[in-house]
Amino acid sequence: MASGNPLHILEAVRARRGEWVTYLEALASIESPTTDPASQAPIQDLLVQSLRELAFKVRMIRAYPSGGIIVAT
């Protein structure tokens, strides 16, 4: 893990650039219009899974008319 040194953080981020790009492409490729709550489930599932892998406690809050809000702590 990178120390608090800005150069170490930058090196750590650059080392994982490919992973970040792939992840962002996956997020961007999922259709999730605000006006169609059901269509938001795939992107919410991906985000929830990713957050849980990072040891966050995740819960969903229903929110009309959207598909809800992800809360991670």
C-alpha positions as CSV (number, residue, x, y, z in Angstrom):
1,M,0.0,0.0,0.0
2,A,1.2,3.5,-0.7
3,S,2.4,5.7,2.1
4,G,1.1,9.2,2.6
5,N,3.9,10.5,0.3
6,P,2.3,12.1,-2.8
7,L,4.8,10.5,-5.1
8,H,4.2,7.0,-3.7
9,I,0.4,7.6,-4.0
10,L,0.9,8.7,-7.6
11,E,3.1,5.6,-8.4
12,A,0.4,3.3,-6.8
13,V,-2.3,4.9,-8.9
14,R,-0.3,4.7,-12.1
15,A,0.5,1.0,-11.4
16,R,-3.2,0.2,-11.4
17,R,-4.2,2.5,-14.3
18,G,-5.4,-0.3,-16.5
19,E,-7.6,-1.7,-13.8
20,W,-9.2,1.7,-13.2
21,V,-9.8,2.3,-16.9
22,T,-11.4,-1.2,-17.3
23,Y,-13.6,-0.5,-14.2
24,L,-14.7,2.9,-15.5
25,E,-15.4,1.5,-18.9
26,A,-17.7,-1.1,-17.3
27,L,-19.5,1.6,-15.3
28,A,-19.9,3.9,-18.3
29,S,-21.2,1.1,-20.5
30,I,-24.2,0.3,-18.2
31,E,-27.3,2.2,-19.3
32,S,-29.0,3.6,-16.1
33,P,-31.4,6.5,-16.9
34,T,-32.8,8.2,-13.8
35,T,-36.3,7.9,-15.1
36,D,-36.1,4.1,-15.3
37,P,-35.4,2.7,-11.8
38,A,-35.2,-1.0,-13.0
39,S,-32.4,-0.1,-15.4
40,Q,-30.2,1.1,-12.5
41,A,-30.0,-2.3,-10.8
42,P,-26.9,-3.6,-12.9
43,I,-24.8,-0.5,-12.1
44,Q,-25.9,-0.5,-8.5
45,D,-25.0,-4.2,-8.2
46,L,-21.5,-3.5,-9.6
47,L,-20.9,-0.6,-7.3
48,V,-22.2,-2.5,-4.2
49,Q,-20.0,-5.5,-5.0
50,S,-17.0,-3.2,-5.4
51,L,-17.6,-1.4,-2.2
52,R,-18.1,-4.6,-0.3
53,E,-14.8,-5.9,-1.7
54,L,-13.2,-2.8,-0.1
55,A,-14.8,-3.8,3.2
56,F,-17.5,-1.1,3.2
57,K,-20.8,-1.8,4.9
58,V,-23.4,-1.1,2.2
59,R,-27.1,-0.4,2.3
60,M,-29.6,0.8,-0.2
61,I,-32.2,3.5,0.5
62,R,-35.3,3.6,-1.7
63,A,-35.7,6.9,-3.5
64,Y,-38.5,7.7,-5.8
65,P,-38.5,8.2,-8.8
66,S,-34.9,6.9,-9.0
67,G,-33.7,3.4,-8.3
68,G,-32.4,4.3,-4.9
69,I,-29.3,5.5,-3.1
70,I,-26.2,3.5,-2.2
71,V,-24.9,4.3,1.3
72,A,-21.4,3.0,2.1
73,T,-19.7,3.4,5.5
